[in-house]
Amino acid sequence: MAALRAALRALFAAPRARSPPLGRRPPPAPRSASAAARGAAMEPAPRWLAGLRFDNRALRALPVETPPPGPEGAPSAPRPVPGACFSRVRPAPLRQPRLVALSEPALALLGLGAPPADAAAREAREAEAALFFSGNALLPGAEPAAHCYCGHQFGQFAGQLGDGAAMYLGEVCTAAGERWELQLKGAGPTPFSRQADGRKVLRSSIREFLCSEAMFHLGIPTTRAGACVTSQSTVVRDVFYDGNPKYEKCTVVLRIASTFLRFGSFEIFKPADEHTGREGPSVGRNDIRVQMLDYVIGTFYPEIQAAHTEDRVQRNAAFFREVTRRTARMVAEWQCVGFCHGVLNTDNMSIVGLTIDYGPFGFLDRYDPDHVCNASDNAGRYTYSKQPEVCKWNLQKLLEALEPELPRELGEAILAEEFDSEFRRHYLQKMRRKLGLVRTELDDDGALVAKLLETMHLTGADFTNTFYVLSSFPVGPEALGLPEFLAALTAQCASLEELKLAFRPQMDPRQLSMMLMLAQSNPQLFALIGTRANVTKELERVEQQSRLEQLSPAELLSKNQGHWADWLQQYRARLEKDREGVSDEEAWQAERMRVMHANNPKYVLRNYIAQNAIEAAENGDFSEVRRGLGLLEEGQTPRIRARWWTHDPAPSPQATLDGQKPGTYLVGELDMGW
């Protein structure tokens, strides 16, 4: 312990670097290969983390670039990395790293035990976590490297991207026989940082840390977050993109997954794109593509490797079929909890079917199929309702990247055969559980779900709360408590003023009129400046706004009650069919309630909850992050004393943090039970 504390004191006593002027990116810490070797030899010895055993299979199986030598202390400059899947790097030290929070369930994957009861031991454990999970020191056996990949971003091939702010540390093998890749996000520049500094800040890191664990506790396949470490080092960020940059604290998240390889990992071989002219850095290197397929299938799909030892094409086809199925199930899970990823580029799609790379994500509040959570997505490519379609498009790009090892015709046949059917099957299966349909599956269940979502949209109902309220729906011919239930259900709906704001037209009437005339007179020019879908949506807003202007609040309530009464009549009839032939009605009811409560969370990571934790942390109080994490782990829910909606094209700064699109969001006086 004394050795660790001495190492920490020596590290924290380093002189403070002068901050650069606002608007100028601070230079990365200088490093050379020889300096790295000397630094590795001087690493402090871990205690709590000493049992982590590294076996870095990816770096043995795939080509690794050793950075070209430069002047003593000079960092590796951003550059193309041809002929390699990884490039060796080293984290840039942070000044006075400090632990924000640990996720004990995530760290348990690595075989790390529960926190000690002794306060001094806990303090030493946190100091060790801050030292090693910030990147200021390397664990024995860790081999930091940055992964090279490409990607289609917003539908266009962007060429080489790579780990610009993340670093592979290595793979930990546990006593349980599991293998977990560790990654530091925000640990400094890499060859793939382009014009950025390789750093992440406190607000975005807290969002990723909390959402990674929230998704796990919702039962959704995801990468995990084991630790969040901030520091006194700062970088300049223009938070609201309004020309007013400020200093923010550099922060690192320890990410954990079986692998962070992605669809874009296979796009490094892509020849010049016909639209953008960009190409991957390893064009023509089919030998590396073969290596990657052998590694990925042998390591993460061993049952497929074992079943197809003699036929590589059939092996690769089985691999792509399984990736397609996993991706379809993953996005079906997203749709069932109202999760919006926000940046569904091919470089953000996991090759093993995990939710990966949490950026401007969001959970639906008021149900809106056209909800966009990314302020950069002006065309609405990644709206909530389009996520399944986009994931299928990304799979098309993956199969193209696998050619010639997977013939395109075969891959396209698999995609057409598997994706839609697997998505519908899993989506309906999950929705039946959310509705408490525990015994029977009927062909018209899809229509029941679609009508529910239509009713939620018409009434402005809260997605998460509506499903939770349905868990208490009275079942039986007497319909006891139905008026009270209907009142609770309509209480989740938007008020008249909120709906008027939500459906407020986005175009000036003169602009809309011009677009309509242009669509008829000059379709070619219209296609260049607008889309028919956008104009159609605008016409729907105008029509809905006109209807709302003619309603009073009492009339809206009556209409909402009518909409819900109609759907509840269908729902009751469906529940009766599910109950038919049951010998023990109490057991059926208990099972129905158990299944609904297991599949309808009371609590999701809404933006205001993350923002409360961020604001407290920026003031040095990490307790809100830790309490929020505890809620996610225990499945508890915040108590909401008062809640209401607003829709503002120029919302408060808190509403646009981390790229959240200006629009409908929840505000109000909250009693979150924290």
Secondary structure, DSSP 4 states (H G I P E B T S, - for coil): -HHHHHHHHHHHTSPPPPPPPTTSPPPPPP--HHHHHHHHHTPPPPSTTTT-EE--HHHHHS-EEPPPP-STTPPPPP---TT-SEEE--PPP-SS-EEEEE-HHHHHTTT--PPPSSHHHHHHHHHHHHHHHTTSS--TT---EEE--EEEETTEEEEE---SSEEEEEEEEPTTS-EEEEEEES----TT-TTS-S-EEHHHHHHHHHHHHHHHHTT--B-EEEEEEEEEEEEEE-TTSSS--EEEEEEEEEEEES---BGGGGGGG----TTT----TTTT-HHHHHHHHHHHHHHH-HHHHHHTSS-HHHHHHHHHHHHHHHHHHHHHHHHHHTEE-S---GGGSBTTS-B---SS-EE-SB--TT----TT-TT-TT-GGGHHHHHHHHHHHHHHHHTTTS-HHHHHHHHHHHHHHHHHHHHHHHHHHHTT--S---TTHHHHHHHHHHHHHHHT-BHHHHHHHHTT---STT-TTHHHHHHHHHTTSPPHHHHHHHT--SS-HHHHHHHHHHHHH-HHHHHHH--HHHHHHHHHHHHHHHHHHT--HHHHHHHHHHHHHHHHHHHHHHHHHHHTT-S-HHHHHHHHHHHHHHHS-S----HHHHHHHHHHHHTT--HHHHHHHHHHHHT-----S--EEEE-SS--GGGGGGGPPSSEEEES------
